[in-house]
Amino acid sequence: MRLKNRAVCVVAALFTVAASPSCFGQADPASEPAVLAVAKVLPAVVNINTERVVRRTVRDPFDDFYSQFFGYNRFRPREVRQTLQSLGSGFVIDPTGYIVTNQHVVERAADLKIHVTTNDGKTYRARYIAGDDKNDLAFIKIDAQPDFPFINLDNISPNLLGQTVMVVGNAAGYGSSISRGVLSAVKRDITVDETEYKGLVQTDA
């Protein structure tokens, strides 16, 4: 049992109509409603890779020893640069390249290089537009010519308890992954690392 944030729940909700019991027993698996729904939205799901350069001060581990017994430090502290990477998933909501993702993936955007890999394997530079720490949601935009596959948020079905849902993502860099389950609860409030999240959707998908 897992709790999904709103960004993921939007994707899951897109599959609730498609994954109906009527899909069982179909002669042709490729014609199942769930399979057709996945094929429709999968091109809009993307992988997000961010890089951030941080500076930190490094001291020689024997400096304290030399300072205590000899009254001086062998080496002066030096500053090193370290590149931190973060991987996440998102989905395109507009043909011009606007993407919904998690705020924790692209936070501190001023120091970030954001790369988006689409479902066809192409990689684009992207820029940070806006974010909401409270809901862990963010908008970024691909810097490229428009005409991207996108998910129409106007077609989201109601969230009904017990309804079959499918969740699709591309977070670990291995390509798209799909899981299937049921809608367990809605409007869940949880606290993670002293951060409170409200109105979440719970699913075992």
N, C-alpha and C positions, 0 to 999 in steps of 0.2 A: 504494500500500500504506500503510495507516494502522493505528495502534494505538489501540484504544478503551479508555477506562477502564471499570471494572466497572459503573458506573451505566448506561452506554450498552450494554454487553454484555448486560445483563439484558433490555433491550428487544429487542436483536437476536436473542437466543435464543428469544424468543417466536414468532419467525417461521420458525424452522428446519423445523418440521414442515409448515407451510402451504406453503412455497415448494418443493415437491417437483417432480420432472420431469414428473409426471402432469398438471400444470396446462397444459402446452403442448398445443395442438391442440384446446382446448375450443371448442365452437361459440359459446358465450355468454361473452364476457370477464368479465362481472359475476359469473359462477359459478366463476371460477378460485379455487382454494384460497388463493393468495397475496392476491388482492383481498379475499376474505372475511375473511382474518386481519387485514389492515390495517383494514378497516371495523370489526372487533371491538375493536381496541386503540386506534385513533386518538383516540376521545373522551377517553381518559385521559391523553393527552400534552398538556403545558401549556408555555406560555412564562413565564419568570420575569424580572422587571425589578426591579432593586434600585437604590436611591439612597442615597448616603452623603455627608454634609456634612463637609468637612475645612476646617481653618483653617491658613492659611500667612501668613508675613510677607513683605511686598513692600517693596523698597527702590528709591529713585529711581536709575536707571542712572548719573546724573551725580554721585551722592554722593561716590564715591571721588575724582573730579576736584576737586570743591570742597574736600574734606577735605585733599587733597595740596597744593593751591595757595593756599587761603584759610584753612585751619585750622579749618573748621567744615563741618557738613553742612547742606544746604539744607532737607531735609525729614527728619522723623523716620520710621523704619520704621512701616508700618501693617499691620494684620492684616485679611485679606480671607477671606471664606467662599466655598468652591467646592463645587459639587455634582458628584459623580462617579457615573456610571451604569454598570451591568453587566447584560448580557443573558445568559440561559442557558435551558436546557431541563430538563424533568423529567417525571415521570409519577406519577399518583395510584395509591397501593397500598391504599387503604382508603376505603370510602364516606363516612367522616367527614371526609376531606380531607387525610390525611397524604400527603406528596409526597417522593419521592427525587430529589435533584438533586446537583450538584457542590459541594463545599465552597468552592472558589475563587469561586463565584458569590455565595454568601451569607456569606462570612467577615466577621468583625467585625460580627456581626449586631446587637450592641447599638447601633450607630450607623446601622443600615440601616432604610430603608422598603422592605418587600418587597411587590410586587404580582404576582399570578398571573393570567394570562389563559388561560382554558380554551378548548377547541376550538370551542365555540359562540360565542366572542367576548366572553364576560362576564369582567369583571375583579374580583378580590377582594384584600383585604388578607390577608397571611399573616405568621406569626411563626416565628422560628427555634426548633427543638427541640433538635437535637444535631448534631454533625459530627465527622468523622474526617479530619484533615489527611493522614495517611499514605496512605489509600485515596482521598482526594479525594471523599468522599461526605458528604452531609448530609441531614437530615430537616427539613422545614418543614411547617406546617399552615395550611390555609385557615381564616380566621375567618368562617364562614358556616354555615347550616343544612346538615346532612349529606345524603347521597344523591347523591354524585358518581360518575360512571363510574370504574372502577378496573381495574387489571391484577392478576390473581391470580398471585402469584409461585409458588404451588404447582404451576402448570401448565407450568413451564419444562421444555423438552425437553433431552436430553443434548447436549453440545457435541462433535460429531463432525467431524473434519477433512474438508474438502471439501464439507461440507454447505452447502446454499444458505441464506443468511441475508438478512434485510431489516432495515434500521435506520430508525427514524422519530424525528424530533426537531422542535423548534420554538424554535431558539436565537436567530435573528437578528431576530425580530419580524415576519417576512414571512408567517407562517403555517406550517403543518406541511409538512415535506419528507420524502421517502422515498427511500432508495437500496437497491440490491440487489447482492449479491456472494456470496462463499463464505467459509467459515471457514478461515482460513489457518494459524492456530496458537493454542495455548492456553498458559497459564502463562508468559507473557512477562514479563521484568523489565527495566525501562528506568529511566533517570535523566534528568529534565528540570529544568533550572535548579537543580541540586544537590539536587533532591528525588527520592527513589527510589520507584518504584511497582512492586509485585510482583503476580504472578498475573493479568496482563492477557490479554485475548483480542484476537487480531489478525485483521482482516478487510479486504477491499478494497471493502466496501460503502460 
